[in-house]
Amino acid sequence: MMAPEADSRRSRVLFVSNLFPDSASTYRGLDNATLLHKLRDFFDVKVISPRPSLSPRRWLGFGSPVLRPREMDRVLDPDFIEVPYVPCLGTPFNHLLMRMCMSRSIHRLVNGAGFDAIVCSWLYPDGCAVSTIARKLDVPLVLITQGTDTHHYINFPMRKRVILSAIEKSCAVISRSIELGRLLTDAGADPGKIYPVHNGVDESIFYPRDKILSRKLLGLSDKERLIVFVGNFLPVKNPEFLIKAFSEAAVGKEVRLAMIGRGPMKSGLEKLSVKLGIADRVIFTGPLDSGDVAEWMGAADCLCLCSHNEGLPNVLLEALASGLTVVSSDVGGIGELLSREGRGILVEPEDMKGYVDALVSIMESGQAEPVVSNERSGFSWSKCALKHAWVINHILQSRGKSDGYAGKTLENVCSLLELEKQ
């Protein structure tokens, strides 16, 4: 039987994820939105964003907020769908409820507009809900695991079971780090389906800057060392550990710590700084936009991460693109980048002495030149999108559904992708 002749249109990709921004929640799933805009160079893309809700009235369509896309995302034509979600007790059926709410819309789009592939970011419940729909429609599904949806959810037997079932129904799984892929294969997923692809960075914002100029713009002294933390003030990020380590490492030194972010632990962190006698050296900036974060990175000597667990946080990629040294706990996929000489220092989780020693070494030596300025192109969103497009197109070609457009565009760049198949 001959393969069907490819038509002249571009392949169409339907993207499904609760992680996608709207006009009110502009930072929700921002990475996904950035990626999709780049993927439009290869495919026609439409978005469905299920929004989990605890309100039964909303499940029935009463009193549901009208979510609108950001103006820049209108080209992706996003549909926001309210879906039921019951925390903890709902684990056995949350994905079933989401599937029920999205099924009609996805069927209508695939059968009407002829979508060639579905890409779903976030394994549970999103990916588990979509996998059955995609199988029924005989549309290839590519899943994306972000982090917590693997390294945390895989420890829950019931979620693990439905996640592995979703992966079995999919054609490929893109993992944000090699480590996430290993966790899935160790749990029983087919290693042949795993494609590790690191996230991207906006290199027009994050790049090596003039440290003295950045400090002047921020009103900081160029005689002090500066350490920065960027993230939510949550227990998993372990910010208390950092403040304690800083208080020990800063004794007798001219150094400041900038805590960039927000979260429920902020008040306790401020009190801890006072208790340790370092309140005058710790700056709580509040949440900042990307440009301001980049300016602080340009002024800093070191970025600190001390999380209990991580996938591969984007702030790490942003710091490396900025030429900034990183001190981090060795968790998740962080070691994939920091293990290379000169990029930073890895410390075992909760190793206070090791972390203090690492901070002291930074404070005493500083950093004269950016450490990765010659490697920045590896973190661009354009290259990230190329890797995603290669995976999607590979799946379409294997099923005889590629229109040839992406293949012709990508045929000369496959050697640049460096997909590390595990």
MARSEDO-292789 format. One line per 5 residues: number of its first residue (from 1); their letters; for each residue x, z, y negated of N, C-alpha, C. Coordinates in steps of 0.02 Angstrom, whole numbers. Layout:
<nodes>
NUM	A	X Z Y X Z Y X Z Y  ...
</nodes>
This chain:
<nodes>
1	MMAPE	42 0 60 0 0 0 44 0 -62  32 -47 -108 73 -54 -167 56 -1 -218  107 23 -254 95 72 -307 57 38 -364  12 74 -397 -26 45 -452 20 26 -509  3 -30 -541 43 -53 -597 33 -8 -657
6	ADSRR	88 12 -689 84 57 -746 52 21 -805  7 55 -841 -23 25 -900 22 36 -960  0 12 -1017 42 14 -1077 36 78 -1117  -11 120 -1100 -21 180 -1140 30 234 -1122  36 281 -1168 81 338 -1155 45 387 -1108
11	SRVLF	85 424 -1069 57 476 -1026 27 531 -1069  -27 560 -1044 -62 613 -1080 -53 680 -1044  -34 730 -1083 -21 796 -1055 -69 846 -1086  -103 884 -1043 -148 938 -1065 -110 1004 -1058  -100 1039 -1114 -63 1103 -1113 -113 1160 -1117
16	VSNLF	-106 1209 -1071 -151 1266 -1068 -112 1330 -1071  -129 1374 -1118 -96 1440 -1122 -131 1483 -1174  -135 1548 -1159 -160 1595 -1209 -109 1605 -1265  -46 1585 -1251 8 1592 -1299 13 1529 -1343  -28 1527 -1395 -28 1472 -1442 -56 1498 -1508
21	PDSAS	-26 1480 -1564 -46 1510 -1628 -113 1483 -1654  -145 1523 -1696 -202 1499 -1735 -191 1520 -1807  -237 1505 -1851 -227 1518 -1922 -222 1591 -1939  -249 1635 -1895 -245 1707 -1907 -186 1738 -1871  -170 1714 -1811 -113 1740 -1772 -60 1685 -1771
26	TYRGL	-23 1680 -1826 22 1623 -1834 85 1627 -1791  102 1687 -1767 163 1695 -1727 148 1697 -1652  85 1696 -1633 67 1700 -1563 87 1635 -1528  132 1640 -1479 153 1580 -1443 185 1527 -1486  220 1549 -1538 250 1502 -1584 300 1456 -1550
31	DNATL	337 1482 -1501 385 1441 -1465 350 1383 -1429  292 1398 -1400 254 1346 -1365 233 1291 -1414  209 1310 -1472 188 1261 -1521 247 1217 -1543  304 1248 -1555 363 1211 -1576 383 1160 -1523  383 1183 -1460 400 1138 -1405 352 1079 -1401
36	LHKLR	286 1092 -1408 237 1040 -1401 244 986 -1455  261 1007 -1515 271 957 -1568 329 911 -1551  381 938 -1519 437 896 -1498 418 852 -1438  375 878 -1393 354 839 -1335 311 779 -1354  283 780 -1414 244 724 -1437 286 661 -1446
41	DFFDV	352 668 -1446 395 609 -1447 390 569 -1382  364 602 -1329 362 571 -1263 291 562 -1235  247 608 -1253 180 608 -1224 127 619 -1278  65 599 -1263 8 622 -1302 -10 691 -1276  -18 739 -1321 -27 809 -1301 -91 838 -1332
46	KVISP	-129 874 -1291 -186 912 -1314 -180 983 -1288  -208 1032 -1325 -201 1102 -1307 -269 1134 -1293  -272 1174 -1240 -327 1221 -1229 -295 1291 -1228  -321 1336 -1270 -293 1404 -1273 -348 1454 -1257  -348 1480 -1194 -396 1532 -1176 -377 1598 -1210
51	RPSLS	-426 1632 -1239 -412 1695 -1273 -447 1752 -1237  -408 1794 -1201 -437 1850 -1164 -473 1899 -1210  -530 1924 -1188 -570 1970 -1229 -599 2024 -1184  -606 2084 -1213 -637 2140 -1178 -712 2145 -1190  -738 2106 -1237 -807 2113 -1259 -854 2069 -1218
56	PRRWL	-902 2099 -1181 -951 2059 -1144 -992 2014 -1189  -1005 2035 -1252 -1042 1993 -1298 -1004 1929 -1313  -939 1935 -1318 -899 1875 -1331 -898 1829 -1271  -898 1859 -1211 -898 1817 -1151 -959 1771 -1150  -1015 1796 -1178 -1078 1758 -1180 -1084 1716 -1242
61	GFGSP	-1032 1719 -1285 -1033 1678 -1345 -1064 1709 -1406  -1080 1774 -1403 -1110 1809 -1460 -1055 1845 -1500  -1055 1833 -1564 -1007 1869 -1607 -935 1849 -1597  -923 1792 -1565 -855 1770 -1555 -825 1746 -1620  -764 1766 -1635 -732 1741 -1696 -718 1667 -1690
66	VLRPR	-725 1630 -1744 -709 1559 -1744 -635 1552 -1758  -598 1532 -1707 -526 1524 -1715 -510 1453 -1737  -467 1448 -1786 -448 1383 -1813 -373 1374 -1806  -352 1313 -1794 -280 1300 -1786 -244 1303 -1853  -179 1316 -1851 -138 1305 -1910 -143 1232 -1929
71	EMDRV	-136 1218 -1993 -144 1149 -2016 -96 1102 -1979  -34 1125 -1968 16 1083 -1936 0 1069 -1863  -43 1111 -1832 -59 1103 -1761 -121 1060 -1748  -154 1037 -1801 -214 998 -1791 -201 935 -1750  -140 909 -1756 -122 848 -1719 -124 861 -1643
76	LDPDF	-120 924 -1622 -123 943 -1551 -195 956 -1529  -242 953 -1576 -314 958 -1561 -331 1019 -1517  -310 1080 -1535 -320 1137 -1491 -393 1160 -1487  -415 1177 -1427 -479 1209 -1415 -466 1281 -1396  -496 1329 -1431 -489 1400 -1415 -551 1422 -1377
81	IEVPY	-541 1449 -1317 -596 1467 -1274 -593 1542 -1259  -647 1578 -1276 -651 1650 -1261 -662 1660 -1186  -621 1702 -1155 -627 1714 -1082 -626 1789 -1069  -661 1811 -1016 -661 1882 -999 -594 1905 -973  -576 1966 -989 -515 1996 -962 -524 2071 -957
86	VPCLG	-515 2098 -897 -521 2170 -885 -452 2197 -867  -421 2238 -909 -354 2264 -894 -353 2305 -829  -298 2301 -794 -284 2341 -734 -335 2328 -678  -395 2355 -685 -445 2349 -632 -466 2276 -621  -454 2233 -670 -474 2164 -664 -424 2119 -629
91	TPFNH	-368 2147 -606 -316 2106 -575 -342 2061 -519  -387 2084 -475 -409 2040 -421 -450 1980 -444  -479 1984 -505 -526 1931 -524 -518 1902 -594  -470 1927 -634 -463 1900 -702 -449 1825 -702  -406 1802 -656 -392 1731 -653 -453 1691 -632
96	LLMRM	-497 1721 -591 -558 1687 -571 -606 1680 -629  -611 1733 -670 -653 1730 -730 -628 1678 -779  -562 1676 -788 -533 1626 -833 -545 1556 -807  -538 1547 -742 -550 1481 -712 -622 1459 -723  -668 1505 -714 -739 1490 -723 -753 1467 -795
101	CMSRS	-722 1500 -844 -735 1485 -914 -702 1419 -936  -646 1401 -905 -610 1341 -927 -625 1279 -886  -654 1288 -827 -661 1233 -779 -697 1173 -809  -755 1185 -841 -795 1130 -867 -756 1090 -919  -722 1126 -965 -685 1092 -1018 -628 1050 -990
106	IHRLV	-592 1077 -942 -535 1040 -914 -560 980 -874  -613 989 -835 -642 933 -798 -662 877 -845  -696 896 -900 -720 846 -948 -662 807 -979  -609 844 -998 -552 811 -1029 -514 765 -981  -502 790 -921 -464 750 -873 -503 688 -851
111	NGAGF	-567 697 -838 -607 640 -815 -623 592 -872  -629 619 -933 -648 577 -989 -590 543 -1022  -538 582 -1040 -482 555 -1077 -424 533 -1032  -429 548 -968 -378 525 -922 -311 559 -929  -310 626 -932 -246 661 -936 -208 654 -870
116	DAIVC	-143 642 -877 -102 627 -819 -69 689 -789  -61 742 -829 -29 803 -804 -55 862 -845  -53 920 -813 -69 982 -847 -7 1026 -847  10 1054 -904 65 1101 -911 35 1167 -933  51 1220 -896 22 1286 -910 77 1338 -918
121	SWLYP	77 1371 -975 128 1422 -990 98 1492 -984  126 1532 -940 107 1601 -924 73 1601 -856  106 1631 -807 85 1625 -737 19 1659 -721  10 1721 -748 -51 1758 -731 -83 1786 -795  -147 1774 -807 -194 1739 -763 -197 1663 -774
126	DGCAV	-165 1639 -828 -174 1569 -848 -157 1520 -792  -94 1524 -767 -72 1477 -716 -113 1483 -652  -131 1544 -634 -170 1555 -574 -240 1526 -581  -268 1529 -642 -334 1500 -655 -332 1423 -652  -280 1395 -683 -276 1322 -690 -256 1288 -624
131	STIAR	-219 1323 -582 -192 1291 -521 -247 1264 -476  -300 1302 -468 -355 1279 -425 -392 1220 -457  -400 1222 -523 -433 1166 -558 -392 1103 -551  -327 1108 -562 -283 1050 -556 -283 1021 -486  -283 1065 -436 -284 1042 -366 -349 1004 -352
136	KLDVP	-405 1030 -377 -469 998 -365 -473 929 -399  -442 924 -458 -442 861 -495 -387 814 -473  -344 837 -430 -285 799 -407 -242 777 -466  -231 824 -512 -188 812 -570 -125 855 -561  -65 827 -568 -4 866 -560 0 922 -611
141	LVLIT	21 980 -588 26 1040 -630 98 1063 -634  121 1074 -696 186 1104 -708 175 1172 -741  200 1224 -708 193 1292 -734 256 1311 -774  247 1354 -823 304 1382 -861 300 1457 -857  354 1489 -835 357 1562 -836 400 1584 -894
146	QGTDT	372 1631 -934 404 1652 -996 450 1712 -988  432 1759 -943 472 1820 -937 434 1874 -901  393 1911 -938 355 1967 -909 310 1943 -854  284 1881 -859 239 1855 -808 275 1845 -741  341 1852 -741 378 1852 -678 410 1919 -665
151	HHYIN	455 1942 -709 494 2002 -691 453 2066 -689  393 2066 -717 350 2126 -713 293 2114 -664  257 2058 -672 197 2047 -632 213 2037 -558  272 2012 -542 289 1998 -473 295 2063 -432  298 2120 -467 302 2185 -433 234 2212 -413
156	FPMRK	181 2179 -435 113 2200 -416 90 2155 -358  81 2184 -298 67 2143 -238 10 2093 -247  -45 2114 -279 -102 2069 -286 -85 2011 -333  -52 2027 -390 -33 1974 -436 20 1928 -405  65 1959 -369 117 1919 -335 85 1868 -289
161	RVILS	35 1889 -252 3 1844 -204 -30 1784 -239  -67 1797 -293 -101 1741 -326 -51 1698 -366  3 1729 -391 54 1690 -426 88 1642 -377  106 1667 -318 138 1623 -268 91 1569 -244  26 1584 -241 -23 1534 -223 -27 1480 -277
166	AIEKS	-24 1501 -340 -25 1452 -395 36 1407 -393  94 1437 -379 156 1397 -375 152 1348 -318  122 1369 -262 115 1324 -205 72 1263 -223  22 1274 -266 -22 1219 -287 9 1175 -341  62 1200 -374 94 1164 -428 145 1114 -402
171	CAVIS	169 1071 -448 222 1024 -431 290 1048 -453  292 1091 -504 355 1116 -530 343 1179 -571  395 1220 -576 393 1280 -618 455 1280 -662  444 1278 -728 499 1283 -775 508 1356 -793  567 1383 -782 581 1453 -797 626 1458 -858
176	RSIEL	615 1508 -900 652 1514 -962 725 1537 -950  740 1555 -888 809 1573 -871 820 1562 -797  883 1558 -777 899 1552 -706 876 1613 -668  884 1672 -700 865 1735 -667 791 1737 -651  748 1712 -696 676 1711 -683 662 1667 -622
181	GRLLT	697 1611 -617 688 1568 -559 709 1602 -495  763 1641 -498 786 1677 -438 735 1730 -417  706 1764 -465 655 1814 -449 596 1782 -412  576 1723 -434 520 1689 -402 539 1666 -331  599 1638 -323 618 1616 -256 629 1675 -209
186	DAGAD	655 1730 -235 663 1790 -194 594 1817 -172  544 1805 -214 476 1828 -198 441 1782 -148  471 1722 -137 442 1677 -88 423 1608 -114  436 1594 -178 421 1528 -205 470 1476 -179  447 1414 -176 489 1358 -153 544 1346 -204
191	PGKIY	607 1355 -186 662 1345 -235 666 1274 -260  641 1226 -221 642 1156 -242 598 1141 -301  553 1188 -318 507 1178 -374 532 1209 -440  586 1247 -437 607 1286 -494 657 1247 -538  642 1242 -602 686 1208 -650 701 1256 -709
196	PVHNG	758 1288 -710 775 1332 -767 790 1291 -830  756 1307 -884 767 1274 -949 766 1328 -1003  822 1337 -1037 823 1386 -1091 780 1361 -1149  753 1409 -1187 713 1393 -1245 756 1360 -1299  724 1338 -1352 759 1306 -1407 765 1351 -1468
201	VDESI	802 1327 -1517 813 1362 -1580 807 1311 -1637  778 1332 -1691 775 1289 -1751 842 1292 -1786  883 1241 -1775 951 1242 -1801 954 1227 -1876  897 1210 -1906 895 1203 -1978 891 1272 -2012  874 1323 -1971 869 1392 -1996 926 1435 -1970
206	FYPRD	940 1430 -1905 991 1472 -1874 1055 1433 -1865  1104 1449 -1905 1169 1416 -1903 1220 1464 -1934  1285 1455 -1921 1336 1500 -1949 1335 1496 -2026  1332 1553 -2059 1328 1557 -2132 1389 1592 -2161  1396 1586 -2225 1448 1622 -2262 1427 1696 -2265
211	KILSR	1464 1739 -2230 1444 1809 -2225 1443 1843 -2294  1492 1830 -2334 1495 1863 -2400 1436 1842 -2443  1419 1778 -2442 1362 1753 -2480 1297 1783 -2454  1289 1786 -2388 1228 1815 -2360 1219 1888 -2380  1275 1924 -2381 1271 1995 -2400 1253 2002 -2474
216	KLLGL	1279 1958 -2516 1261 1960 -2587 1187 1947 -2596  1160 1898 -2560 1090 1882 -2566 1045 1940 -2543  1071 1980 -2496 1033 2037 -2470 1048 2102 -2508  1094 2099 -2555 1112 2159 -2593 1153 2208 -2553  1193 2183 -2506 1233 2227 -2463 1307 2223 -2482
221	SDKER	1343 2277 -2468 1415 2279 -2481 1452 2237 -2430  1505 2203 -2452 1546 2165 -2405 1602 2207 -2375  1601 2273 -2391 1653 2318 -2365 1629 2355 -2302  1565 2353 -2288 1538 2388 -2230 1527 2340 -2172  1531 2367 -2112 1509 2329 -2053 1432 2332 -2052
226	LIVFV	1402 2280 -2023 1329 2277 -2019 1309 2257 -1948  1266 2299 -1919 1239 2286 -1852 1164 2275 -1860  1136 2226 -1825 1064 2213 -1831 1030 2216 -1762  968 2238 -1765 922 2236 -1708 861 2196 -1730  839 2149 -1689 779 2110 -1705 732 2112 -1645
231	GNFLP	672 2138 -1656 624 2143 -1601 568 2192 -1616  521 2196 -1570 467 2244 -1577 491 2314 -1558  467 2364 -1593 485 2433 -1578 440 2459 -1522  460 2440 -1462 422 2457 -1401 470 2489 -1351  444 2531 -1306 487 2564 -1256 530 2515 -1216
236	VKNPE	504 2457 -1198 542 2410 -1158 604 2384 -1195  600 2383 -1262 657 2361 -1303 709 2417 -1313  689 2479 -1298 735 2536 -1298 770 2548 -1365  734 2545 -1421 768 2554 -1486 795 2624 -1498  766 2675 -1466 792 2744 -1472 864 2747 -1447
241	FLIKA	877 2713 -1391 944 2711 -1362 993 2682 -1413  974 2629 -1447 1019 2598 -1495 1034 2645 -1553  984 2679 -1579 996 2725 -1635 1042 2782 -1615  1033 2807 -1555 1077 2860 -1530 1149 2835 -1521  1155 2775 -1493 1222 2746 -1483 1255 2733 -1551
246	FSEAA	1217 2709 -1598 1243 2695 -1665 1267 2760 -1698  1229 2813 -1690 1248 2876 -1722 1316 2901 -1696  1331 2889 -1633 1396 2909 -1605 1451 2862 -1627  1437 2797 -1626 1489 2748 -1641 1506 2746 -1716  1459 2768 -1758 1468 2761 -1831 1507 2818 -1862
251	VGKEV	1523 2869 -1823 1558 2928 -1851 1624 2906 -1883  1630 2923 -1947 1692 2908 -1983 1702 2836 -2002  1649 2795 -1996 1656 2724 -2011 1605 2702 -2063  1622 2650 -2101 1576 2622 -2149 1536 2568 -2114  1476 2584 -2095 1435 2538 -2056 1361 2553 -2066
256	RLAMI	1320 2501 -2064 1248 2508 -2070 1214 2474 -2011  1154 2498 -1996 1113 2469 -1943 1047 2445 -1974  1032 2382 -1966 968 2355 -1991 921 2345 -1932  863 2379 -1935 812 2373 -1883 758 2326 -1909  756 2265 -1882 710 2214 -1906 653 2207 -1856
261	GRGPM	592 2223 -1878 535 2218 -1834 483 2270 -1850  436 2278 -1804 383 2327 -1812 359 2349 -1743  318 2400 -1742 291 2424 -1679 274 2497 -1682  240 2522 -1630 215 2591 -1629 269 2644 -1630  332 2627 -1615 385 2676 -1613 419 2686 -1681
266	KSGLE	398 2649 -1732 434 2650 -1795 440 2720 -1824  384 2756 -1827 385 2823 -1857 433 2869 -1820  432 2866 -1753 478 2907 -1713 550 2888 -1723  564 2824 -1733 632 2801 -1745 658 2825 -1812  615 2825 -1862 634 2850 -1928 650 2925 -1925
271	KLSVK	609 2962 -1888 620 3034 -1881 685 3047 -1842  698 3007 -1791 760 3014 -1753 821 3002 -1797  817 2952 -1840 872 2938 -1886 886 2997 -1932  833 3029 -1955 841 3088 -1998 872 3145 -1958  847 3156 -1898 872 3210 -1855 946 3201 -1840
276	LGIAD	968 3139 -1830 1038 3126 -1813 1083 3121 -1875  1053 3127 -1933 1092 3126 -1995 1117 3058 -2016  1082 3005 -1995 1104 2937 -2012 1051 2898 -2049  1001 2933 -2076 945 2899 -2110 969 2855 -2167  1023 2875 -2200 1048 2835 -2257 1086 2773 -2233
281	RVIFT	1098 2768 -2168 1134 2710 -2142 1090 2662 -2103  1028 2682 -2091 982 2641 -2052 930 2610 -2098  925 2544 -2097 878 2507 -2140 821 2481 -2097  760 2500 -2112 701 2473 -2078 671 2419 -2124  681 2357 -2106 660 2303 -2150 587 2285 -2143
286	GPLDS	555 2306 -2088 489 2280 -2072 496 2212 -2040  439 2180 -2022 443 2113 -1992 463 2062 -2045  504 2014 -2025 528 1962 -2070 515 1893 -2040  510 1843 -2084 503 1775 -2058 571 1750 -2035  571 1691 -2004 632 1665 -1973 689 1657 -2023
291	GDVAE	673 1632 -2082 725 1621 -2132 760 1685 -2152  721 1738 -2161 750 1803 -2180 790 1833 -2123  765 1826 -2061 803 1850 -2003 870 1814 -1999  869 1749 -2011 931 1710 -2009 981 1733 -2062  955 1753 -2120 1000 1777 -2173 1033 1842 -2153
296	WMGAA	994 1887 -2121 1023 1950 -2097 1075 1936 -2042  1061 1889 -1999 1109 1871 -1947 1173 1843 -1979  1164 1804 -2032 1222 1777 -2067 1265 1831 -2099  1234 1887 -2117 1270 1941 -2149 1300 1990 -2099  1277 1988 -2037 1295 2039 -1988 1360 2026 -1952
301	DCLCL	1386 2080 -1921 1444 2075 -1877 1424 2073 -1804  1361 2094 -1790 1341 2101 -1720 1266 2107 -1715  1237 2075 -1663 1167 2087 -1644 1167 2132 -1583  1122 2181 -1583 1118 2228 -1526 1051 2221 -1490  1055 2216 -1424 997 2218 -1380 1010 2272 -1328
306	CSHNE	960 2312 -1313 969 2365 -1264 907 2373 -1220  873 2319 -1207 809 2320 -1171 817 2344 -1099  762 2371 -1073 759 2390 -1002 753 2327 -959  714 2279 -982 710 2215 -948 693 2160 -998  713 2100 -981 702 2041 -1024 698 1979 -980
311	GLPNV	672 1926 -1008 681 1860 -978 746 1834 -1006  740 1791 -1057 797 1771 -1097 771 1767 -1169  778 1821 -1207 745 1825 -1273 771 1774 -1322  725 1745 -1361 744 1693 -1408 791 1719 -1462  785 1785 -1477 829 1813 -1528 902 1807 -1507
316	LLEAL	915 1808 -1442 984 1799 -1418 1008 1728 -1433  966 1678 -1420 985 1609 -1434 995 1599 -1509  952 1631 -1549 958 1625 -1622 1023 1655 -1646  1042 1713 -1617 1105 1745 -1636 1164 1701 -1618  1164 1673 -1558 1219 1631 -1537 1223 1567 -1579
321	ASGLT	1166 1538 -1595 1165 1479 -1639 1192 1496 -1708  1184 1560 -1728 1209 1583 -1793 1282 1602 -1790  1313 1598 -1731 1383 1616 -1724 1395 1690 -1723  1344 1729 -1702 1348 1802 -1705 1365 1831 -1637  1412 1879 -1637 1428 1916 -1576 1369 1959 -1556
326	VVSSD	1358 1967 -1491 1302 2006 -1465 1327 2061 -1418  1299 2121 -1426 1309 2175 -1377 1241 2187 -1345  1238 2184 -1279 1173 2188 -1246 1178 2223 -1178  1123 2255 -1159 1116 2278 -1091 1112 2217 -1045  1140 2223 -987 1144 2167 -940 1080 2164 -898
331	VGGIG	1028 2135 -927 963 2130 -892 937 2059 -897  893 2041 -850 862 1975 -851 913 1919 -852  899 1869 -894 942 1811 -897 995 1814 -952  1003 1872 -984 1049 1878 -1040 1121 1862 -1020  1140 1884 -961 1208 1872 -937 1224 1799 -927
336	ELLSR	1173 1756 -920 1184 1684 -911 1221 1655 -971  1210 1685 -1030 1242 1660 -1090 1299 1704 -1113  1291 1770 -1107 1343 1815 -1133 1402 1822 -1087  1395 1801 -1024 1450 1809 -977 1509 1763 -995  1497 1712 -1037 1552 1669 -1058 1595 1706 -1109
341	EGRGI	1659 1699 -1101 1707 1736 -1143 1696 1721 -1217  1695 1773 -1257 1691 1765 -1329 1622 1769 -1358  1569 1766 -1316 1502 1766 -1342 1475 1836 -1355  1501 1885 -1321 1475 1953 -1331 1498 2000 -1277  1466 2058 -1276 1484 2111 -1228 1423 2133 -1190
346	LVEPE	1427 2132 -1124 1373 2155 -1081 1386 2227 -1059  1333 2267 -1061 1338 2338 -1041 1283 2353 -991  1298 2393 -941 1247 2412 -893 1190 2450 -929  1128 2439 -908 1072 2474 -940 1081 2550 -939  1067 2581 -996 1070 2654 -1005 1141 2682 -1001
351	DMKGY	1192 2640 -1004 1261 2663 -1005 1280 2679 -1077  1268 2740 -1098 1279 2759 -1168 1352 2753 -1188  1396 2778 -1146 1468 2775 -1162 1491 2702 -1168  1470 2661 -1121 1490 2591 -1123 1464 2556 -1185  1402 2573 -1205 1373 2541 -1263 1407 2565 -1327
356	VDALV	1421 2630 -1331 1457 2657 -1389 1526 2625 -1395  1561 2619 -1339 1627 2588 -1340 1623 2516 -1365  1571 2480 -1344 1563 2410 -1366 1551 2407 -1441  1509 2452 -1466 1496 2453 -1538 1559 2470 -1578  1596 2518 -1553 1658 2538 -1587 1706 2479 -1590
361	SIMES	1711 2441 -1536 1757 2384 -1535 1737 2332 -1587  1672 2323 -1596 1647 2276 -1647 1661 2303 -1717  1648 2367 -1726 1658 2398 -1792 1732 2396 -1813  1775 2404 -1765 1846 2407 -1781 1879 2339 -1787  1851 2290 -1750 1883 2223 -1751 1846 2174 -1796
366	GQAEP	1780 2182 -1799 1740 2135 -1838 1740 2067 -1806  1721 2017 -1845 1717 1949 -1819 1734 1901 -1876  1791 1870 -1871 1815 1827 -1925 1779 1760 -1927  1768 1729 -1869 1738 1663 -1867 1679 1663 -1819  1630 1618 -1829 1575 1611 -1781 1603 1594 -1712
371	VVSNE	1571 1621 -1661 1600 1614 -1594 1573 1553 -1556  1518 1524 -1577 1490 1469 -1537 1469 1410 -1580  1500 1401 -1637 1479 1348 -1682 1485 1279 -1649  1531 1272 -1602 1540 1207 -1569 1491 1198 -1511  1448 1247 -1497 1402 1241 -1441 1329 1243 -1463
376	RSGFS	1316 1241 -1528 1249 1252 -1552 1199 1200 -1528  1221 1139 -1518 1174 1086 -1499 1140 1102 -1432  1170 1143 -1392 1139 1161 -1328 1076 1202 -1335  1063 1229 -1394 1004 1271 -1404 950 1237 -1445  957 1174 -1461 909 1141 -1505 842 1131 -1470
381	WSKCA	788 1131 -1510 722 1118 -1483 717 1046 -1457  753 1000 -1488 751 931 -1465 777 925 -1393  833 959 -1379 860 957 -1312 815 995 -1263  786 1050 -1285 738 1087 -1244 679 1043 -1225  652 1006 -1274 596 961 -1261 616 905 -1213
386	LKHAW	677 879 -1220 701 827 -1174 700 851 -1102  721 913 -1092 723 941 -1024 653 949 -996  606 973 -1038 537 979 -1015 508 910 -1000  523 861 -1043 497 794 -1033 525 763 -969  588 777 -955 618 751 -893 581 778 -832
391	VINHI	566 843 -832 531 873 -775 462 843 -767  425 838 -823 357 811 -820 359 738 -796  403 699 -825 408 629 -806 429 620 -733  474 664 -711 496 662 -640 437 673 -594  393 719 -611 334 732 -571 287 672 -573
396	LQSRG	276 645 -632 231 587 -638 257 528 -598  322 515 -601 351 460 -564 344 470 -489  353 532 -466 349 546 -395 278 536 -368  229 539 -413 159 529 -393 133 460 -414  178 418 -439 157 351 -460 113 350 -521
401	KSDGY	118 404 -563 75 408 -622 112 399 -687  177 385 -685 214 376 -747 198 308 -776  189 306 -843 176 243 -876 240 207 -894  297 238 -881 361 206 -895 389 224 -964  346 247 -1010 370 261 -1078 422 316 -1077
406	AGKTL	404 373 -1048 452 429 -1048 513 411 -1007  503 374 -951 560 356 -910 610 314 -948  586 264 -986 631 222 -1024 666 262 -1079  630 309 -1108 659 349 -1161 712 397 -1134  701 422 -1073 744 474 -1047 799 449 -1000
411	ENVCS	796 385 -980 841 363 -928 915 368 -947  929 366 -1011 999 369 -1033 1021 439 -1054  976 489 -1047 994 556 -1070 993 607 -1013  978 585 -952 974 633 -896 1039 671 -886  1095 638 -899 1160 671 -890 1170 727 -942
416	LLELE	1132 726 -995 1139 777 -1047 1097 838 -1033  1050 833 -986 1001 886 -979 1029 949 -946  1076 940 -899 1108 997 -867 1058 1044 -836  1005 1017 -805 956 1059 -771 991 1092 -711  989 1158 -709 1023 1194 -655 973 1211 -601
421	KQ	964 1164 -555 914 1174 -503 940 1225 -452  898 1274 -438 919 1328 -393 884 1320 -325
</nodes>
